[in-house]
Amino acid sequence: MVKTTPRRTLSRRTFLQACGVVAASALVDTSPALAALDGAAAPVKQWFKGNLHMHNQWSDGTPLPDWAIDWYKTHGYHFVCPSDHNIFQSEELRFDGFGFKNPPADLAPFQGETSLWKVISPEAGWPKLTQRQVNETVEKFGADAVRTITVGEQTYVRMTTFGELEQRFAEPGKFLMIPGYEQTGGCTDGRQVHMNFINVREVFPYISGEQPRDILEKTWAKSQECYGGQDYLCTANHPLWRYYDNTAADFIALPQIRLFELNNNGIDGAYDAHPEGWKPEKLWDVVNAYRAAHGQPLLLGMGSDDRHGYEGDASAWSVVRAASLSVKDLLEAIRAGDFYASNGLDFQDIQFDGRCLTVKMDVREEGQYRIEFIGTKKDYDPTSRVIEVEKGPRCPARKIDIYSDSIGVVLDTVEGTEGAYTLKPDDLYVRAKIVKVTENLKPDWQSRPAAWTQPYC
């Protein structure tokens, strides 16, 4: 169900702090928002649930695209971006993609055909398509939902294009599809840098480098070159994966990076977390302590599930407060920080008037709930020390920065479902986190169920 709530009141200073002068001027026409700030009648906004990071058989996701999009639509989502690896779901005829290359021995049967064709594999494995996935789609949508061509002993399956998926599943005011892709690759030493580009239809080649920071910087600049003038978003994905691959220092050095994934951060299953290693909320606070102290736009945290397999519940999502379920309004709201990340709880309202952050939960079931207001004081210790991790059977060689406990502290706690915190003169910023109190409640981003507001200053 779509919830409605009045638009929150923002001062001009707060708007610019949240959006970032550089990002706002480069990526969006801010005149409608500024008009509202100047006293024009503001529209009633609504909360929309969505996910901007997911996969299907266009790259290495398990289900066929129709099945994947239908999963989100039938599970209460309002918008999705099918962000497959290094590819857009276009009409171009092709037989290769992320992790697979299967050209047919004879191209004649594909004359006049379009889209990506993928071979049915006799055995499961990454990133293969099996008969099981084909059968699941046929069972749900009928035999006409899957087109096949057999060449010799290989049977090819046609992937449904973005345009066809949009025509089939999109419903005005109910369900929206946003184009995009995940740019995937790594450094020469094995560290990974993945970035999502949202609301684009062209893919530019991955930019390699020796350091994640170099790749982040050059990729962001290249996106400005390729997509300049377009209304798009750029997100930095899962900084903890595969093994502390990105660092707080990377984001401190690059204030133009405005969005990162807070919830999608499991360490690669081949590795064990370091007992002193940072967690995503800590990285978030380290970056925002520096940015707030230096008057830079704050880093905003996305909820996403990076879904490949579709067994079980989704791991996280974002809930955006926008004037309508349109690409323009959703992206504008995300840039302005008018959204929250969740893995199971919801906010009914979030208000920040320039000094006081007020939150109210939308309680769906009985239980004990807690609100934590988290921030960093101006006199925090900005120094860090480095842990040298030697290569071992369950970890790669890494240098992990460890930061002071004075960063990201609980400023106040409210036992209940409504609360407020007024910024003190020595506070740099504040954000709120809501949790359902249980015996096995975990700290940081692994809290579940929980939800996180954006930071405010």
Secondary structure in CASP SS format (residue, H / E / C, confidence):
PFRMAT SS
TARGET T0000
AUTHOR 0000-0000-0000
METHOD secondary structure of the structure
MODEL  1
M C 1.00
V C 1.00
K E 1.00
T E 1.00
T E 1.00
P C 1.00
R C 1.00
R C 1.00
T C 1.00
L C 1.00
S C 1.00
R H 1.00
R H 1.00
T H 1.00
F H 1.00
L H 1.00
Q H 1.00
A H 1.00
C H 1.00
G C 1.00
V H 1.00
V H 1.00
A H 1.00
A H 1.00
S H 1.00
A H 1.00
L H 1.00
V C 1.00
D C 1.00
T C 1.00
S H 1.00
P H 1.00
A H 1.00
L H 1.00
A H 1.00
A H 1.00
L H 1.00
D C 1.00
G C 1.00
A C 1.00
A C 1.00
A C 1.00
P C 1.00
V C 1.00
K E 1.00
Q E 1.00
W E 1.00
F E 1.00
K E 1.00
G E 1.00
N E 1.00
L C 1.00
H C 1.00
M E 1.00
H C 1.00
N C 1.00
Q C 1.00
W C 1.00
S C 1.00
D C 1.00
G C 1.00
T C 1.00
P C 1.00
L C 1.00
P H 1.00
D H 1.00
W H 1.00
A H 1.00
I H 1.00
D H 1.00
W H 1.00
Y H 1.00
K H 1.00
T H 1.00
H C 1.00
G C 1.00
Y C 1.00
H C 1.00
F E 1.00
V E 1.00
C C 1.00
P C 1.00
S C 1.00
D C 1.00
H E 1.00
N C 1.00
I C 1.00
F C 1.00
Q C 1.00
S C 1.00
E C 1.00
E C 1.00
L C 1.00
R E 1.00
F C 1.00
D E 1.00
G E 1.00
F C 1.00
G C 1.00
F E 1.00
K E 1.00
N C 1.00
P C 1.00
P C 1.00
A C 1.00
D C 1.00
L C 1.00
A H 1.00
P H 1.00
F H 1.00
Q C 1.00
G C 1.00
E C 1.00
T C 1.00
S C 1.00
L E 1.00
W E 1.00
K E 1.00
V E 1.00
I E 1.00
S E 1.00
P C 1.00
E C 1.00
A C 1.00
G C 1.00
W C 1.00
P C 1.00
K C 1.00
L E 1.00
T E 1.00
Q H 1.00
R H 1.00
Q H 1.00
V H 1.00
N H 1.00
E H 1.00
T H 1.00
V H 1.00
E H 1.00
K H 1.00
F H 1.00
G C 1.00
A H 1.00
D H 1.00
A H 1.00
V C 1.00
R C 1.00
T E 1.00
I E 1.00
T E 1.00
V E 1.00
G C 1.00
E C 1.00
Q E 1.00
T E 1.00
Y E 1.00
V E 1.00
R E 1.00
M C 1.00
T C 1.00
T C 1.00
F H 1.00
G H 1.00
E H 1.00
L H 1.00
E H 1.00
Q H 1.00
R H 1.00
F H 1.00
A C 1.00
E E 1.00
P C 1.00
G C 1.00
K C 1.00
F E 1.00
L E 1.00
M E 1.00
I C 1.00
P C 1.00
G E 1.00
Y E 1.00
E E 1.00
Q E 1.00
T E 1.00
G E 1.00
G E 1.00
C C 1.00
T C 1.00
D C 1.00
G C 1.00
R C 1.00
Q E 1.00
V E 1.00
H E 1.00
M E 1.00
N E 1.00
F E 1.00
I E 1.00
N C 1.00
V C 1.00
R C 1.00
E C 1.00
V C 1.00
F C 1.00
P C 1.00
Y C 1.00
I C 1.00
S C 1.00
G C 1.00
E C 1.00
Q C 1.00
P H 1.00
R H 1.00
D H 1.00
I H 1.00
L H 1.00
E H 1.00
K H 1.00
T H 1.00
W H 1.00
A H 1.00
K H 1.00
S H 1.00
Q H 1.00
E H 1.00
C H 1.00
Y H 1.00
G C 1.00
G C 1.00
Q C 1.00
D C 1.00
Y C 1.00
L E 1.00
C E 1.00
T E 1.00
A E 1.00
N C 1.00
H C 1.00
P C 1.00
L C 1.00
W C 1.00
R C 1.00
Y C 1.00
Y C 1.00
D C 1.00
N C 1.00
T C 1.00
A H 1.00
A H 1.00
D H 1.00
F H 1.00
I H 1.00
A H 1.00
L C 1.00
P C 1.00
Q C 1.00
I C 1.00
R C 1.00
L E 1.00
F E 1.00
E E 1.00
L C 1.00
N C 1.00
N C 1.00
N C 1.00
G C 1.00
I C 1.00
D C 1.00
G C 1.00
A C 1.00
Y C 1.00
D C 1.00
A C 1.00
H C 1.00
P C 1.00
E C 1.00
G C 1.00
W C 1.00
K C 1.00
P H 1.00
E H 1.00
K H 1.00
L H 1.00
W H 1.00
D H 1.00
V H 1.00
V H 1.00
N H 1.00
A H 1.00
Y H 1.00
R H 1.00
A H 1.00
A H 1.00
H C 1.00
G C 1.00
Q C 1.00
P C 1.00
L C 1.00
L C 1.00
L E 1.00
G E 1.00
M E 1.00
G C 1.00
S C 1.00
D C 1.00
D C 1.00
R E 1.00
H C 1.00
G C 1.00
Y C 1.00
E C 1.00
G C 1.00
D C 1.00
A C 1.00
S C 1.00
A C 1.00
W E 1.00
S E 1.00
V E 1.00
V E 1.00
R E 1.00
A E 1.00
A C 1.00
S C 1.00
L C 1.00
S C 1.00
V H 1.00
K H 1.00
D H 1.00
L H 1.00
L H 1.00
E H 1.00
A H 1.00
I H 1.00
R H 1.00
A C 1.00
G C 1.00
D C 1.00
F E 1.00
Y E 1.00
A E 1.00
S E 1.00
N C 1.00
G C 1.00
L C 1.00
D C 1.00
F E 1.00
Q E 1.00
D E 1.00
I E 1.00
Q E 1.00
F E 1.00
D C 1.00
G C 1.00
R C 1.00
C E 1.00
L E 1.00
T E 1.00
V E 1.00
K E 1.00
M E 1.00
D C 1.00
V C 1.00
R C 1.00
E C 1.00
E C 1.00
G C 1.00
Q C 1.00
Y E 1.00
R E 1.00
I E 1.00
E E 1.00
F E 1.00
I E 1.00
G E 1.00
T E 1.00
K E 1.00
K C 1.00
D C 1.00
Y C 1.00
D C 1.00
P C 1.00
T C 1.00
S E 1.00
R E 1.00
V E 1.00
I E 1.00
E E 1.00
V E 1.00
E C 1.00
K C 1.00
G E 1.00
P C 1.00
R C 1.00
C E 1.00
P C 1.00
A C 1.00
R E 1.00
K E 1.00
I E 1.00
D E 1.00
I E 1.00
Y E 1.00
S C 1.00
D C 1.00
S C 1.00
I C 1.00
G C 1.00
V E 1.00
V E 1.00
L E 1.00
D E 1.00
T E 1.00
V E 1.00
E E 1.00
G C 1.00
T C 1.00
E E 1.00
G E 1.00
A E 1.00
Y E 1.00
T E 1.00
L C 1.00
K C 1.00
P C 1.00
D C 1.00
D E 1.00
L E 1.00
Y E 1.00
V E 1.00
R E 1.00
A E 1.00
K E 1.00
I E 1.00
V E 1.00
K E 1.00
V C 1.00
T C 1.00
E C 1.00
N C 1.00
L C 1.00
K C 1.00
P C 1.00
D H 1.00
W H 1.00
Q H 1.00
S C 1.00
R C 1.00
P C 1.00
A E 1.00
A E 1.00
W E 1.00
T C 1.00
Q C 1.00
P C 1.00
Y E 1.00
C C 1.00
END
